Amino acid sequence: MTGSLFIVSAPSGAGKTTLCKMAVDFFPGLRHSVSYTTRQARPGETDGKDYWFVDDAAFDRMLANGEFLEYAGVFGKRYGTSRKDLETLLKAGYDALIEIDVQGAMNVRKTLDKGAYIFILPPSVKICEDRLKSRSSEAPEEIQRRLRIAVEEIRRAVDYDYVIVNDDLDGAFERLKAVMIAEKARTVNMSGVVKGLLADVG
Ligand code: 5GP
């Protein structure tokens, strides 16, 4: 794998998806690895762009074929990262971003020896709740369930390499960009460049 890998997690309503979209628009070499999910598409979501929306049978087939780098049950639905899709991006030299939950991120950490683990924190749990309500795509019980899980996830932020508080979107995006730029300059992500320079001098 040649590109850099960014693993981004956050509790629901922290603004992770917005920040990740801004990063993909900003960095020409950065691509989303699109996850597979058994949940229904929300209004405005597109198959193949936001997620690959699949039924339980298709998910089971992929699982049986060992196609997932990691997968997890989140809010009663299943979500998984395709090993092949991610490898294709990285081998093509793209940097890849995966948005996954805390359990998924910790499983990737065990499986892969690369990646920068970034946790997006909301400024407060109350703001998470307000953002979830204003999105109004979930029923009230679902919002309460997501909030309870959000608190559990926030406890795991300390296991990540970087924590970004999304207090104001522009400031949070500046910090996310800084993390990504610094990460790309890490020796582990520059070894190909070093080798290339040395190959030139023989
Ligand atoms: P949502 O339904 O709000 O799009 O996502 C719910 C949760 O599932 C979020 O925490 C999101 O990051 C996580 N998620 C999305 N795709 C994946 C994936 O491929 N693997 C795992 N483990 N979690 C995912």
Boltz pocket constraint, residues with backbone or C-beta under 6 A from the ligand:
constraints:
  - pocket:
      binder: B
      contacts: [[A, 8], [A, 9], [A, 10], [A, 11], [A, 12], [A, 35], [A, 36], [A, 39], [A, 70], [A, 71], [A, 72], [A, 74], [A, 79], [A, 80], [A, 81], [A, 99], [A, 100], [A, 101], [A, 102], [A, 103], [A, 104], [A, 105]]
      max_distance: 6.0
